[in-house]
């Protein structure tokens, strides 16, 4: 499973099951001011809707309210890019943690210094969270 893409921050954890990786990343996100607003179990959803079998794969919608407020105050349409998605996926024995890189995600917007500042802050916090997990 390849998450080595320019728009992602990725860390591979050797051997823990997805449930452990999920708990570790949620706690690390909390330590950086993020809460998890949504959780989508893609394995269960694809099995139910399409009878397709995939490895365990969960998408967490993470939000740092202070950063979201700053971004929305500077550019109301930024809500189209929120929350920050974090994927927790099982890849064989490994658990893959991958978060959207806010700097890359917000690059789609016309540059505004306030948005750029929020993107850099969110990016740094997500990087630290994945390192802590």
C-alpha positions in Angstrom: 0.0 0.0 0.0 1.7 3.2 -1.2 1.0 6.4 0.6 4.3 8.0 -0.5 2.6 10.9 -2.3 3.4 14.6 -2.2 0.1 15.6 -0.6 0.5 13.2 2.4 2.4 13.0 5.7 2.9 9.2 6.3 4.3 7.0 8.9 4.4 3.2 8.9 4.2 1.4 12.2 5.7 -2.1 12.2 3.3 -4.8 13.4 0.5 -3.2 15.4 -3.0 -4.0 14.4 -5.2 -1.2 12.9 -7.1 -0.8 16.2 -3.9 0.0 18.1 -2.7 2.4 15.4 -6.0 4.1 15.4 -6.0 4.7 19.2 -2.3 5.9 19.0 -3.0 8.4 16.3 -6.2 9.7 17.9 -4.3 10.3 21.2 -1.4 12.0 19.3 -3.9 14.2 17.4 -5.5 15.2 20.7 -2.1 16.3 22.0 -1.8 18.7 19.0 -5.3 20.2 19.6 -7.2 18.0 17.0 -10.4 16.1 17.7 -11.9 13.4 15.5 -15.2 14.6 14.1 -15.9 11.7 11.7 -14.8 8.1 11.3 -15.4 6.1 8.1 -14.7 2.4 8.1 -14.0 1.9 4.4 -13.6 -1.9 4.8 -17.1 -2.3 6.2 -18.6 0.3 3.8 -17.2 -1.3 0.6 -18.1 -4.8 1.8 -21.7 -3.7 2.6 -22.3 -1.6 -0.5 -20.3 -3.4 -3.1 -19.4 -6.8 -1.6 -15.7 -5.8 -2.1 -13.1 -7.1 0.3 -10.2 -4.8 1.3 -7.7 -4.6 4.1 -8.8 -2.6 7.2 -8.9 1.0 6.2 -10.3 3.9 8.3 -10.6 7.6 7.5 -10.7 10.0 10.4 -11.9 13.5 9.9 -9.6 15.5 12.3 -10.2 19.2 13.2 -8.3 21.7 15.3 -11.1 24.2 16.1 -8.7 27.2 16.6 -7.0 26.6 13.3 -10.3 26.0 11.5 -11.7 29.3 12.9 -8.6 31.2 11.7 -8.9 29.6 8.2 -12.7 30.2 7.9 -12.3 33.8 9.1 -9.7 34.4 6.3 -11.5 32.5 3.6 -15.1 31.1 4.2 -14.8 28.7 1.2 -11.9 26.9 2.9 -14.6 24.8 4.6 -14.6 22.8 1.3 -11.1 21.5 2.4 -12.0 20.7 6.0 -11.6 18.6 8.1 -8.1 17.2 7.7 -8.3 13.5 6.8 -6.1 11.0 8.5 -6.1 7.4 7.2 -5.3 4.4 9.3 -4.8 1.4 7.2 -3.6 -2.2 7.6 -0.9 -3.2 5.2 0.1 -6.8 6.0 1.5 -6.7 9.5 2.1 -3.0 9.4 -0.2 -0.2 10.3 0.0 2.9 8.0 -0.9 6.3 9.3 -1.3 9.0 6.7 -2.6 12.5 7.0 -3.3 15.1 4.3 -0.5 17.7 4.1 -2.3 21.0 4.7 0.3 23.0 2.9 -0.2 20.8 -0.2 -4.0 20.9 0.2 -4.3 24.6 0.6 -2.0 25.2 -2.4 -5.1 24.9 -4.5 -6.3 28.2 -3.1 -5.2 31.6 -4.2 -2.4 32.5 -1.8 -3.5 34.4 1.2 -1.0 35.0 4.0 -3.5 34.1 6.7 -4.4 30.8 5.0 -0.7 30.0 4.4 0.0 30.6 8.1 -2.8 28.3 9.2 -1.7 25.6 6.6 1.9 25.7 7.9 0.7 25.4 11.5 -1.7 22.6 10.8 1.0 20.8 8.7 3.5 21.0 11.6 1.0 19.8 14.1 -0.1 16.8 12.0 3.6 15.9 11.4 4.2 15.9 15.1 1.1 13.9 15.8 2.2 11.1 13.4 5.6 11.1 14.9 4.2 10.7 18.4 1.8 7.9 17.4 
